[in-house]
Amino acid sequence: MAEPRGARFAGAAVLVCGARLAGASMARVLLARGATVLIADRGRPAELEPLLAAGARYLGDPADLPDVDLVATSPGFRPDAPLLVQAAARGIPVLGELEFAWRLRDPGAADWLVVTGTNGKTTTVRMLESMLRAGGLRAAAVGNVGVSVVDAVAAGGHDVLAVEASSFQLHWSSTVRPAAGALLNLAPDHLDWHGSMAAYARAKAKVWAAGTAVGNADDPTVREMLAAVAGRRVEFTLGEPGPAQLGVVDGVLVDGALVDGVLVDRAFGGGELLPAADVRPAGPHNVANALAAAALARAHGVAPQAIADGLRAFVPDPHRNQLLFTRGGVSWVDDSKATNPHAARASLLAHPSVVWVAGGQLKDAPVDDLVAEVAPRLRAAVLLGADRLVIAEALRRHAPDVPVIDVVSRDDGAMSEVVRAAAALASPGDTVLLAPAAASYDMFTGYAARGAAFERAARVIAAGEPSDSLRTRDPRDVL
């Protein structure tokens, strides 16, 4: 049959691979639109039960692809998963969450402004959402930021969507055409899923399928990739902006270019946006995120004043370079969201003297370059998790004089042991920084749970707060 689109999902037989967040969203929409829904999942997650009650059929983990018109897959299924390989061999379309949502769109639907990159995606789409709303638009940050893009498109009611797109989602995208797309940075990550760095980069480059292509001029790989893109290209840089660039001049974010020392109309009209010191979370990498968001907003016609207002109103999500407290001259910072070496690098470079808390699942990402670069600012390291010994070996090679504590424990008390060790190693002027450079699922339900465990232990052990007084802090408490 013809490949289903929008309302024509009605009557189609669809296999949904995965019944958790992404899969459940797709299955709900398909059932509501009259499709026959089959679900494949290795487990039986809680999200499955209401889908079965609505008429879906559960197949478990089948070895063979059933007779279907379409496969809708979650990121948990890699491209080499047998069901997806069989679908490709039989010519059956495979849609990821992003592609599925795009095909749900009605004529005149909200524009998409899409953000991808190895790091900084969530912060950037949140910043972009705040800018768009300050500009008077009905906007929402969607994707991996709490609201699925499928649910947002199905609900409607928006002028524009700020879409966070992972490499998994972009891999399966074939017809997605955003009004503008930004690639923030590119470093090895998820190589176990994509199979190679080249495949990972190809997936990320799909963000530039149409509209304005925005890229990081300070990232050599991104800059080279962007140069090969046809059509309108805009760059952002932490230096002074040239033609078709946003950048920083004398500590102020600007849109335009300098000619003979004068800011002139170039990229979208030119002009100052706001002081870099007003960007939250702090750090050069977040200034870069703000510039990327501003480039997307300007491409959508948002005025410079609205961009400044939106950035000032923006409240960062927890676990992103979040200062928890300072005691005895030692700062305690939670950047549990630094789930790969590239993210940890940005966090480590934001602090001059660091007791580094790291470890978890590295996902085949190399760490030697990271350790070699940040070694001069490391005072000590406390390591935990599945791949802690890989980081320990890198420290032995590139920072042999840095004291390293190896926390072997994997139980609920492991983070308390980590914090005790870090507190004993830290001196006034140091930052105890949780920037794991690795995923968290070896020990925790996610990076947020890891960050929360770090905060709880730090507040009790290092700050001396009573354990029964602890709560999850709103990030506004520490800005």
Secondary structure, DSSP 8 states (H G I E B T S, - for coil): -----GGGGTT-EEEEE--SHHHHHHHHHHHHTT-EEEEE-SS--TTHHHHHHTT-EEEES-SS--S-SEEEE-TTS-TT-HHHHHHHHTT--EE-HHHHHHHH--TT--EEEEEE-SS-HHHHHHHHHHHHHHTT--EEEESSSSS-HHHHHHH---SEEEEE--HHHHHT-SS---SEEEE----S--HHHHSSHHHHHHHHHGGGSSSEEEEETTSHHHHHHHHT--S-EEEE-SS---TTEEEEETTEEEESEEETTEEES-SSS-EEEEEGGG-SS-SHHHHHHHHHHHHHHHHTT--HHHHHHHHHH----TTSSEEEEEETTEEEEE-TT--SHHHHHHHHTT-SSEEEEE-SB-TT---HHHHHHHGGGEEEEEE-STTHHHHHHHHHHH-TTS-EEE----STTHHHHHHHHHHHH--TT-EEEE--SSBSTTTSSSHHHHHHHHHHHHHHHTS---GGG-----GGGG-
